[in-house]
Amino acid sequence: MIKLHKWKLLLIAVATNFTILLTLALGEIKVWGEIDWFDIVGEGGVSLLAALWLVFTLNSRPAGNVTNLLCLGLGFIFVGTFQDLLDEVIALPEGSFLRGGLESTLMPIGLLVLTFGLYHWHKEQLCFVEQRRRREQDIREYRWQDQLTDLGDARFLNQQLDQLLRQCRAARQPLALILLDLDQFNATNRAFGHKEGDRLLRELSELLILNLRRCDLLCRYAGDRFAIVLPNTPELLANELAGQLTRAVSSFAYKTNSGETIYHSASVGVAADNPDANKTVTEIATARLLAAKDRKKMESAA
Ligand SMILES: Nc1nc2c(ncn2[C@@H]2O[C@H](COP(=O)(O)OP(=O)(O)OP(=O)(O)O)[C@@H](O)[C@H]2O)c(=O)[nH]1
């Protein structure tokens, strides 16, 4: 990682060398007895820590604006504290700018740039957290996908239904749910095999999508049962849409691999959300679907 930042390191090395040469040119090396070793340890330690922070930062970060700011801030701090350290071994003439002046200029600039860099680093972290949250949500939703039809499964339906119910209620809009179940699908499975049944379910899911509006949500609720959530839709319109769907299903001519054509009818249960009812929209739609199935069975038995 540090290779990515060789130009920044080179710049800091040049600035450090320049400071050494300038200090040597303007001052004189102190004799052994003039050196305050206590100051050397203190100021050398600060300079060493600034250099370590710089290396750790560059070693763990990609190139970019935030890295540049952090590196610039730490670079100023390092050169400032290093010059202060040089002060301890090279005696500078009275009134020279290098005598404390460089350090007291570079330190605040370095801290300011570093603070700015840390602020942007914090913003960058928030952005990463948000991206991770979205990715995890996508994965979760992917796990709630029906592998046969690629539609959302029952868990996805329940989660989306909760969310849409909240939104529609807050906006005082109606919401309706259609449950659509194939009739005698078991017989198709038995007559033509599970693979044909699978392909029929896949093709039917595509047919249903083609007959829905962009705002509607189609999920595979269970085996041969589909659920359609219709936001901002009153019950009357939902009944009309359910009629269109059942007509589309019953006129769909499915061709088996052996060349036969199969037709299927479907039963539906439609319900509109009613916050005052003691049953959920799913429970009401299920009860109506089962009633429709019973009616059909009685009619065919008669
Ligand atoms: N091919 C296939 N069949 C499935 C799948 N999931 C469920 N089934 C079958 O769907 C059938 C559903 O049976 P039932 O609930 O009795 O439905 P039905 O035969 O349509 O009967 P009614 O709904 O009462 O008309 C069962 O035979 C299940 O084995 C699947 O992923 N693929």
The ligand as a Gaussian input file, in Angstrom:
#p B3LYP/6-31G(d) Opt

LIG

0 1
 N      -44.014000     -28.551000     -10.220000
 C      -44.116000     -27.992000      -9.028000
 N      -45.155000     -28.282000      -8.220000
 C      -45.238000     -27.666000      -7.027000
 C      -44.297000     -26.768000      -6.563000
 N      -44.667000     -26.341000      -5.330000
 C      -45.804000     -26.977000      -5.031000
 N      -46.178000     -27.777000      -6.062000
 C      -47.316000     -28.645000      -6.163000
 O      -48.499000     -27.846000      -6.248000
 C      -49.589000     -28.658000      -5.876000
 C      -50.521000     -27.855000      -5.045000
 O      -51.516000     -28.679000      -4.629000
 P      -52.910000     -28.146000      -4.125000
 O      -52.688000     -27.114000      -3.096000
 O      -53.762000     -29.324000      -3.766000
 O      -53.475000     -27.410000      -5.381000
 P      -54.314000     -27.913000      -6.602000
 O      -53.920000     -29.270000      -7.054000
 O      -54.175000     -26.830000      -7.588000
 O      -55.748000     -28.004000      -5.981000
 P      -56.778000     -26.790000      -5.775000
 O      -55.924000     -25.603000      -5.441000
 O      -57.611000     -27.209000      -4.648000
 O      -57.454000     -26.613000      -7.052000
 C      -49.019000     -29.869000      -5.146000
 O      -49.128000     -31.001000      -5.973000
 C      -47.545000     -29.548000      -4.971000
 O      -46.713000     -30.670000      -5.052000
 C      -43.196000     -26.500000      -7.423000
 O      -42.306000     -25.702000      -7.131000
 N      -43.155000     -27.112000      -8.637000

